[in-house]
Amino acid sequence: MSRIGKRAIAVPSGVTANVEGQTVKIKGPKGALQVALHDDVAVKLDSGQIKIEPRAETKRARAQWAPRAPWWPT
């Protein structure tokens, strides 16, 4: 399992995040970003944090869960 994938993504102050199905929309003072995630992962916004988890323990789901999104913290 990915140790980085287990971390929740904190939404900083001044930035709004919205999760609609598999689409994550983020808007802040420097612009907006929208990313559609694969159906093999579940995404939810919970108390100012974005959490992404694989829906199943398959190789494909774990590969889609890997942190490749441009907004993922390094």
C-alpha positions in Angstrom: 0.0 0.0 0.0 1.1 3.5 -0.7 2.2 5.4 2.4 1.7 8.7 0.6 -1.7 7.6 -0.6 -2.8 7.0 2.9 -2.3 10.7 3.8 -5.2 13.1 3.6 -4.8 16.2 1.5 -5.3 19.3 3.7 -7.3 22.2 2.1 -5.6 25.4 3.2 -7.5 28.5 4.2 -8.5 30.7 1.3 -9.0 27.6 -0.9 -12.3 26.0 -1.6 -12.6 22.3 -2.5 -15.7 20.6 -3.9 -16.2 16.9 -4.6 -18.9 15.9 -7.1 -18.9 12.2 -7.8 -15.4 11.4 -9.1 -14.6 15.1 -9.9 -12.6 17.2 -7.5 -12.8 21.0 -8.0 -10.4 23.3 -6.2 -10.5 27.1 -6.4 -8.0 29.5 -4.7 -6.5 32.9 -5.1 -4.1 31.7 -7.8 -6.7 30.0 -10.0 -8.9 26.9 -10.3 -8.2 23.2 -10.9 -10.5 20.4 -11.8 -9.5 16.7 -11.9 -11.6 13.6 -12.7 -10.5 10.6 -10.8 -10.8 7.0 -12.0 -13.8 4.9 -10.9 -11.5 2.5 -9.1 -10.8 5.0 -6.3 -13.2 6.7 -3.9 -12.8 10.3 -3.0 -14.4 12.3 -0.2 -14.1 15.7 1.4 -14.1 15.4 5.2 -13.6 18.3 7.6 -11.2 20.3 5.3 -9.3 17.3 4.0 -9.6 15.3 0.8 -9.3 11.6 1.2 -8.7 9.2 -1.6 -8.9 5.4 -1.1 -9.0 2.4 -3.5 -12.5 0.9 -3.8 -11.0 -2.7 -4.0 -7.7 -4.4 -3.3 -6.9 -5.0 -6.9 -3.7 -4.2 -8.7 -5.6 -1.8 -11.0 -7.2 0.1 -8.1 -3.9 0.5 -6.2 -2.3 1.8 -9.4 -5.1 4.4 -9.8 -4.7 5.3 -6.2 -1.0 6.3 -6.6 -0.3 10.0 -6.2 -0.1 11.4 -9.7 -2.4 14.3 -9.4 -0.8 17.8 -10.0 -2.3 19.1 -6.7 -0.9 16.2 -4.5 1.5 17.5 -1.8 5.1 16.5 -2.1 
